[in-house]
Every structure is written in C-alpha cells, then in structure tokens.
Amino acid sequence: MTVRLYMDVHVPQAITEQLRRREVDVLTAIEDGVDTMLDRRLLERVHLFGRIIFTQDIGFRVMAQEWQRQNKPFFGLIFGHQLGGTIGQYVRDLELIAKSSEPEEWMNVVEFLPF
C-alpha cells in the first residue's frame, strides 16, 4: 500500500503537479475547500482521511511536535522549510515517502525535508 499525501495551503502548486505526474495520490487543502481552516482542525481532518500532511508552515510543525509530546494522535506531518530545498528535492523526497513507506509507519511522526 502506498502513502497518500495532503498539501497544506503554503505548498507550491508545482510540487503537487509534479507528484501527480509521478502517480502519487495527493489532495490539497484548497481542493478540499478548507484553505482557511485552523491548523489544529486541519491536522485532525487529515488524520481522519488517513493522509500525511506536507507543510511549509513552521507554526504547524511546532503544533504537531506538541501533539507528539502529548501523545495526541495524528497521521503524520512532513515539514519542508520554504528556503530549505528546491521544488525538485521536495518532489523526489515526497515521492520516495509515498511509494516506499506504509501508512502505519507515519502515526504521530514529524519528519523534516529535504533528507
């Protein structure tokens, strides 16, 4: 089984488009109609969908790390700083995650990109 991804509103559309060209299952907050939803509610929503969220929002990452400390369940968050990598690096790393890991490996995980 492959991992399904969810893109926060801060993620460039080019990343989503490239991942879809590589046959990665991606849903965006904009497509989902929740682009103004609070981060806490969005992390809960993504958990219900069984998707890992990719964000470039530092505050979102900090919140997920706090959930880890509190043992509050969430499906996983991948953080890539806006200045930390190129679109190509993020696409390669996210594709690798999506195609080579299992959903259950991502419970309560916060990962940083690029690798």
Backbone bond lengths (Angstrom), bond angles and torsions (degrees), N, CA, C in turn:
res aa  C-N    CA-C-N  psi(-1)  N-CA   C-N-CA  omega(-1)  CA-C   N-CA-C  phi
1 M - - - 1.455 - - 1.522 109.51 -
2 T 1.294 116.93 143.81 1.453 120.53 178.96 1.526 110.61 -100.57
3 V 1.305 115.11 161.78 1.453 122.37 178.51 1.522 108.65 -87.33
4 R 1.327 115.23 137.23 1.466 120.78 176.96 1.524 108.51 -99.69
5 L 1.332 115.91 139.80 1.454 121.28 -175.86 1.522 112.32 -108.08
6 Y 1.325 114.77 156.87 1.457 123.03 177.04 1.518 106.55 -134.30
7 M 1.330 117.23 127.51 1.457 121.82 -177.38 1.519 111.22 -99.96
8 D 1.331 115.65 125.15 1.457 121.89 173.89 1.535 108.86 -66.90
9 V 1.316 116.61 165.74 1.470 120.85 -176.05 1.521 113.31 -65.19
10 H 1.323 118.61 -19.56 1.465 121.92 -176.86 1.530 113.71 -83.07
11 V 1.312 116.84 -5.53 1.466 121.11 -174.96 1.528 109.67 -85.10
12 P 1.339 117.45 129.67 1.470 119.74 178.34 1.534 112.15 -58.58
13 Q 1.308 115.67 139.25 1.467 122.14 179.96 1.532 111.13 -58.71
14 A 1.322 117.25 -30.22 1.469 120.72 -179.35 1.533 111.42 -59.79
15 I 1.324 117.91 -34.44 1.466 120.63 177.95 1.519 109.76 -65.04
16 T 1.325 116.11 -47.31 1.467 121.03 179.15 1.517 110.99 -59.88
17 E 1.318 117.02 -46.23 1.471 121.16 -178.29 1.519 111.59 -61.91
18 Q 1.328 116.99 -44.12 1.469 120.25 179.85 1.530 111.60 -65.31
19 L 1.313 116.54 -39.58 1.469 119.32 178.35 1.520 110.73 -64.01
20 R 1.304 116.99 -41.00 1.471 119.97 178.90 1.523 111.04 -65.07
21 R 1.305 117.54 -36.04 1.472 120.09 175.80 1.515 111.08 -62.94
22 R 1.311 116.07 -26.14 1.468 121.96 179.05 1.527 111.67 -95.03
23 E 1.332 115.96 13.84 1.466 123.81 175.60 1.520 113.77 63.71
24 V 1.336 116.34 38.37 1.458 122.28 173.70 1.528 107.10 -97.13
25 D 1.321 116.46 135.19 1.464 122.91 179.35 1.528 108.74 -76.39
26 V 1.339 115.71 111.36 1.460 121.44 -176.43 1.528 109.39 -131.01
27 L 1.332 115.30 136.01 1.461 122.77 172.53 1.520 106.65 -125.63
28 T 1.334 117.48 139.35 1.461 120.48 178.76 1.522 110.19 -106.17
29 A 1.328 115.36 156.03 1.465 120.50 176.92 1.524 110.43 -60.95
30 I 1.317 117.13 -34.74 1.468 120.93 179.26 1.526 110.03 -66.11
31 E 1.325 117.43 -46.71 1.468 121.01 177.94 1.522 111.37 -62.40
32 D 1.321 116.04 -33.39 1.454 122.44 -179.37 1.534 111.76 -77.87
33 G 1.330 116.45 -10.25 1.458 121.64 178.45 1.516 114.55 75.96
34 V 1.327 116.80 23.14 1.467 120.50 -177.78 1.529 111.51 -125.79
35 D 1.314 117.13 34.85 1.459 121.19 -175.05 1.531 113.83 -67.87
36 T 1.330 118.59 -11.79 1.463 120.79 176.89 1.529 112.08 -111.94
37 M 1.322 117.28 9.00 1.470 121.44 -178.74 1.525 110.18 -68.51
38 L 1.316 116.93 143.78 1.461 122.00 175.64 1.528 110.02 -61.05
39 D 1.326 116.27 145.99 1.464 121.40 -177.38 1.529 111.97 -54.94
40 R 1.314 117.70 -43.91 1.468 122.04 -179.32 1.519 110.48 -57.38
41 R 1.317 116.80 -47.44 1.462 121.04 -179.28 1.529 110.70 -67.73
42 L 1.343 116.01 -36.80 1.467 119.61 -179.78 1.532 110.70 -66.21
43 L 1.328 117.59 -40.67 1.462 119.99 178.96 1.532 110.48 -64.60
44 E 1.316 117.20 -37.29 1.463 121.07 175.14 1.531 110.74 -64.26
45 R 1.338 116.36 -43.84 1.468 121.82 -179.04 1.530 111.21 -62.64
46 V 1.314 115.84 -46.71 1.463 120.87 -179.26 1.527 110.31 -63.18
47 H 1.319 116.43 -35.61 1.472 121.05 176.22 1.529 110.16 -59.65
48 L 1.323 116.57 -43.78 1.469 120.56 179.11 1.528 111.56 -64.14
49 F 1.336 117.12 -31.96 1.465 121.91 179.41 1.522 112.12 -78.20
50 G 1.338 117.63 -15.16 1.459 120.66 -176.65 1.519 112.24 69.66
51 R 1.328 115.71 37.29 1.464 121.45 179.56 1.528 109.95 -119.29
52 I 1.318 115.14 151.86 1.460 121.46 173.27 1.520 106.99 -90.49
53 I 1.316 116.81 133.56 1.460 119.28 178.85 1.527 109.90 -93.75
54 F 1.328 115.24 136.30 1.465 121.96 172.11 1.513 107.02 -107.35
55 T 1.322 116.40 127.11 1.453 121.63 -179.33 1.514 110.98 -136.55
56 Q 1.317 114.64 157.42 1.455 121.17 172.49 1.528 109.80 -119.91
57 D 1.312 115.22 18.89 1.461 124.13 -178.94 1.531 108.71 -97.32
58 I 1.325 116.48 112.96 1.462 121.44 -176.80 1.526 111.11 -61.31
59 G 1.326 117.31 -40.88 1.455 120.56 179.24 1.515 112.50 -60.56
60 F 1.317 116.33 -37.77 1.475 121.48 177.95 1.527 109.66 -63.62
61 R 1.339 115.74 -43.72 1.472 120.42 178.71 1.524 111.12 -61.01
62 V 1.317 116.87 -44.84 1.464 121.60 -179.79 1.531 110.28 -61.10
63 M 1.324 116.80 -41.73 1.459 120.87 178.53 1.535 110.34 -61.84
64 A 1.320 117.85 -45.11 1.473 121.25 179.53 1.529 110.64 -62.73
65 Q 1.315 117.38 -38.53 1.461 119.74 177.77 1.532 111.17 -65.63
66 E 1.318 116.48 -34.80 1.461 120.01 175.89 1.534 109.95 -66.55
67 W 1.327 117.08 -39.99 1.472 120.79 175.93 1.533 109.98 -60.30
68 Q 1.337 117.09 -39.35 1.470 119.72 176.63 1.525 110.53 -57.59
69 R 1.332 116.34 -48.92 1.466 120.61 -178.34 1.531 111.59 -61.67
70 Q 1.331 116.18 -32.62 1.468 121.28 -178.83 1.531 112.31 -87.90
71 N 1.328 117.28 -0.42 1.473 122.30 -175.66 1.523 112.12 56.83
72 K 1.316 116.31 34.08 1.457 121.94 176.41 1.534 107.16 -87.58
73 P 1.324 118.38 123.59 1.467 119.68 -171.77 1.531 114.39 -70.56
74 F 1.312 113.98 139.15 1.461 122.04 170.60 1.517 107.36 -152.09
75 F 1.319 116.16 162.42 1.456 119.50 -170.09 1.518 114.65 -84.05
76 G 1.280 118.73 -10.32 1.461 120.77 178.99 1.511 111.37 128.47
77 L 1.320 115.07 145.12 1.451 121.98 179.92 1.520 108.43 -136.86
78 I 1.311 115.04 133.03 1.463 121.81 174.59 1.516 106.73 -113.31
79 F 1.327 115.51 128.33 1.458 120.84 -178.43 1.517 109.96 -114.73
80 G 1.315 115.21 131.15 1.460 121.58 173.42 1.506 109.13 -130.81
81 H 1.309 117.12 113.21 1.464 121.18 -179.27 1.525 109.53 -59.52
82 Q 1.317 116.79 142.14 1.467 121.18 -177.27 1.521 112.54 -59.49
83 L 1.320 117.46 -27.66 1.461 120.80 179.27 1.523 112.20 -105.08
84 G 1.331 116.93 6.65 1.460 120.72 -172.64 1.511 115.72 -90.60
85 G 1.311 117.91 -10.59 1.456 119.51 -177.91 1.514 110.76 -167.53
86 T 1.306 115.08 170.30 1.462 120.21 178.60 1.525 109.63 -91.87
87 I 1.319 115.45 165.47 1.462 120.24 175.46 1.523 109.73 -56.96
88 G 1.327 116.95 -43.41 1.460 121.11 179.69 1.523 112.60 -60.76
89 Q 1.329 117.52 -41.71 1.463 120.68 178.18 1.522 110.77 -63.06
90 Y 1.332 116.35 -44.93 1.461 119.56 -179.76 1.521 111.20 -64.09
91 V 1.320 116.98 -40.51 1.471 120.36 179.14 1.529 109.87 -62.14
92 R 1.320 118.04 -48.14 1.469 121.34 -179.67 1.527 111.63 -60.58
93 D 1.328 116.45 -46.46 1.461 119.74 -178.15 1.528 111.64 -66.72
94 L 1.322 117.56 -42.85 1.463 120.63 -179.99 1.524 111.28 -67.17
95 E 1.319 116.77 -37.67 1.467 119.68 176.40 1.524 110.21 -62.95
96 L 1.313 116.99 -44.48 1.464 121.33 178.37 1.530 110.61 -58.66
97 I 1.320 116.81 -46.46 1.466 121.03 178.41 1.522 110.39 -60.08
98 A 1.324 116.24 -48.86 1.466 120.73 -175.49 1.517 112.48 -62.76
99 K 1.319 116.80 -37.57 1.463 120.21 -173.53 1.524 114.60 -94.93
100 S 1.327 117.97 -13.05 1.464 117.87 -174.46 1.522 114.33 -123.22
101 S 1.317 117.77 4.60 1.461 118.90 177.96 1.525 109.84 -122.84
102 E 1.298 115.13 165.28 1.456 121.82 -179.16 1.532 109.17 -106.45
103 P 1.312 117.36 146.06 1.473 120.60 -177.86 1.529 114.05 -52.50
104 E 1.326 117.53 -41.80 1.468 119.74 -176.59 1.528 112.68 -65.32
105 E 1.325 117.70 -18.97 1.462 120.99 177.74 1.521 112.14 -69.83
106 W 1.314 117.50 -15.00 1.451 122.08 -171.79 1.516 114.96 -100.83
107 M 1.319 117.78 0.70 1.462 119.32 179.59 1.531 110.52 -60.89
108 N 1.332 115.60 122.21 1.471 123.97 176.10 1.531 113.66 60.94
109 V 1.314 116.89 30.49 1.461 121.93 -179.35 1.528 109.95 -104.47
110 V 1.335 115.61 137.69 1.460 122.03 169.02 1.522 105.50 -118.33
111 E 1.326 115.69 122.24 1.474 121.52 -177.85 1.524 108.19 -120.41
112 F 1.328 115.16 149.73 1.449 121.56 -179.92 1.515 110.61 -112.13
113 L 1.342 116.32 137.85 1.465 122.39 175.62 1.520 108.92 -120.68
114 P 1.321 118.88 157.25 1.469 125.45 -0.41 1.519 110.41 -77.14
115 F 1.364 114.19 159.83 1.465 120.85 179.09 1.504 109.07 -66.81
